Amino acid sequence: MLPSLQLGVPGGAEIVILLLIFGILLVVPLIVSALIYRDANDRNSSHALAWASGSFFGAFLGGFFGGVVVWALYLVVRDEIGPAGP
């Protein structure tokens, strides 16, 4: 067997898999925080940006559990913020 076939390519499939995982871990909190911001903004909340940034950083820095806690808190208190838009 040729020795060149036994050498691994630096940055092969492992890098692609890591980039996909990092992309998913970045995109999902970003989408959810955008949805929370839009919903809080429709309800005329003055803390819409705080809810959105808290949900993003809770999920991105605190792991999946941190994001779920913030998202559940928002779902519990969002009716107290105000009624939905027209």
Secondary structure, DSSP 8 states (H G I E B T S, - for coil): --HHHHS--TTSHHHHHHHHHHHHHHHHHHHHHHHHHHHHHHTT-TTHHHHHHHHHHHHHHSHHHHHHHHHHHHHHHHHHH-----
